[in-house]
Amino acid sequence: MHIIRAKNFTAHKAWGALNIACMQGITTRLHWSDKAYHWHINDGEEVFVVLDGQVTMHYVQDGKQLSKLLESGDIFFASVGTEHYADPIGEARVLVIEKQGSI
């Protein structure tokens, strides 16, 4: 058993992560960041949960670039092939569940 206080987690660099679990090839990681990630496409599905802070999620849907503000408790699901990037407003802590080894 392990308890993690997400609000207390920080990393040495933007998008640094704490590996929480790897179950049947699916990883669960806690990320901390105060800087934007880059445009990318995962090679699998991704669940992105904002635990603390706010994150503007930029994504492409039907050939159009869109964005949504995600707040604590909001969840973004990226299906296979969804181009996206996350841009925190200040510091944010995010739980990411995805295929092991994904970007």
N, C-alpha and C positions, 0 to 999 in steps of 0.2 A: 504494500500500500504506500502511496506517495501523494501528498497534498501540495499543490502549487498555488501560491498566491499571485495570480497573474498581474495584479496592479503593482506588485513590487518588482517584477521582472524588468531588467534592462540588459542590453547587450553592448559589446564593445564597438560595434559598428551597425550601421543601418541594415535592417532586415536580418540581424543576427537572430539565431533561433535556439530554443531549448527543445531537444527531442523528448517528447513525452511517451510515445508508444509507436511500435510498428507491429501491426496485426495483419497477417496474411497479405503482406505486400503493400499495405496502406499505412502511411505515416500520419501522425498527429504531432504538430509542432507549434510551439508558442513563439511568435515573432515580436520583436520590438523594433520600431523604426521612427525616425523623425525626417526621413527623406523619401522621395518617390522611388518606386521600382521602375523598371523599364518595360516597354511593350514586349509581350511574350505570348506564346501559345503553349499551353501544357500538352504533354502527350497522353493525358488522361483527364478525368474529371477533377474538379477542385471545389472544395467547400471552404469559404473564407468568412470567418466570424469575427466581427469587431467586438472585443471584450472591453476595451478602454480607449477613449478618445474618439476622433472622427477621421474618416478616410474617404476621399473622393475616389470612386472606382470609375476608371475610364475603360470603355469596351466598345467593340465593333459588333453591331447587330444589323443584319440585312444590308451590309455595305455602308452603314452610317456610323460615324463616331459619336458615341453618347457618353454621358457621365451621370452618376448619382452620388449624392452624399450619403455615406453609411455612418450611423451613429452606434454607440454601445448597444449591443444586442441584435444588431442587424446582420443578416447573412446574405452573402453573394454566392451563387452557384455558377460556376463556369463549366459548361459542357465541353466535350472534346472539340477542339478547334476554335474555341472562343479566344480571340485576341483581346488582351486586357493589360492594364497596369493600375497599381494602387498608389495614391498620393496622400499620405497622412497630413492632417492639419495639426502641426505641433507633434507631440509624441502620441503614438498609438501602440496598442498591444492587440495582436490578432492571432487567432487560432486558425491554422490551415491544416486541412485534411486532404491528402492527395496520394497518388501512386508513389511508391518509394522511388527515389531518384529523379522525380520530376523537377522541373525548373522551379 
